[in-house]
């Protein structure tokens, strides 16, 4: 079965976020004076195969631990759902 995982990776609290500081400053410069803080991060969308939802969740956890997030500096959260869209190969067939 095909699964989609949306993985959100953010810097841990207390870790400097120069990109977030730059964005916050830019927003304030554009007149959004009420912006007090911006923390940047990344959203990764991963399509993969697994037999069942528990296996899919386990694979995503392993992906995050081994490559997608640096556990010293970042946290990762994710959502896993069945991919209802046919693959591109299936659409072309």
N, C-alpha and C positions, 0 to 999 in steps of 0.2 A: 504494500500500500504506500502511496505517496503522501508525504507530510510537508507542511510549511511551518517553519519556526521563525518567529520574529524575536530577535535577541536585542535587548537594550543594554548597552554598555556605557557606564558612567564612571567618572573619577570618584574615588572614595571621598567622604567628607574630610576636610583638612588638607587635601592634596591641592596644590596650586593649579588653577585653571586659566592660563593666559588667554586662551581663545574665548572663554566665557567673559573674562574681564574686558577684552576688546569689543565683543558684541554688546555688552552692557553699556560701555562708553559710547559706542556708536548709536545705540538706541536713545540714550540720554541726549546726545548731540542732535538727534533728529526731533527732539521735542517730547520724548517719552520720559519726562522727568521722574515719574513714579517708579521706574525700573530700579530696583535696589541690587539685584543680583541675577546673573545668568550663569548656569552651569552647562557646559557643552557635553555632548556625548555622541554616540553613534547608534544607528539602527541597522541591523543586519537582517536580511531575509534569506533564509536557507531552505532550499527544497531538497528532500532526501527520501530514501526508502526505509521503511521499517514494517514489521509484521503487525504490531499493535501499539496503542498509545503509550503504554508504560515503557516499551522498548524505545519508542521515539523520544520520549522525555529523557531517558537515560543517555541516548546518543547526543542530544543537545547539551546536556550537562557535561558530558565528556568533551564535546567540541569547545565549550566555553572554558573549561579547566585547562585544556591542552593548547588552545590557540587563540580563541576569540577574545579573551579577556585576561589581563595580567592581574592575578589575584592580589598582588602586593599593592597595586595602585587603583584598581578598578573593581566595580561590582557589575554583575550581569544578572539580568532577569529575562525571562522568556515566556512566550506563549506558543503552544504547539496546537495545530489544527490539521484536520484532514484536508488535502488539496483536492478540491472539487473540480478544478480546471483540468482538462486533459493536457497531457504534455505536448510540446511542440511536435514531437515525433508522431504522436497519435493523431494530431490534427492534420499532419501532412500525409498520413497513410490513407 
